[in-house]
């Protein structure tokens, strides 16, 4: 009711054109810049889900004058003081290997199913099968050929994370208690590293916006109302 919302397909997803070449979070951020320009949007609050948070961060660091605020929606960019236990590291690595192996098969049905299972809370498929199917249906719209190089670009960004302390705008960090891709320790490290950050934690997996949409929306609206 109060804001204009722009939702778009990132290169390699949905209906976006995807020329050949290497992917990176900076490239994705460089795609967003001319898109906003073409739509005469001078400034925006950027919200990125999962990998989108890294794209938003790259954009905000490169174009601070255009970024009113940044929402990391279940998007973990570890701060310098992060401490992850050996068990957590092992679990994250196993999940990463599983996903890369699956992505390389090109089996979009299995890929979409695994992404939905990994992203939502344990048992969500059984308790809310219709919402599970809708989430999976979004993943089915993607071309499986692009998944592996996108995952490689994501891994590369994790190995050389940007300096969170350089973020000029306020940030909202949304985390899920059962998020297998982003631990609460990562959220705390982000809060400590970003000069002006707020953390909201929900009893969800990696897709808080899908599991608790009303609470998620209210958290974002409250944040935007203070910008």
Secondary structure, DSSP 8 states (H G I E B T S, - for coil): --S-------TTSTT----SS---HHHHHHHHHHHHHHTT---EEEEEETHHHHHHHHHHHH-GGGEEEEEEES-----TT----HHHHHHHHHHHHHHHHHHTTT-HHHHHHHHHHHHS-TTHHHH-HHHHHHHHHHHHTS-GGGHHHHHHHHHHHHHT---GGG--SEEEEEEETT-SSS-HHHHHHHHHHSSSEEEEEES-SS-HHHHSHHHHHHHHHHHHHT-
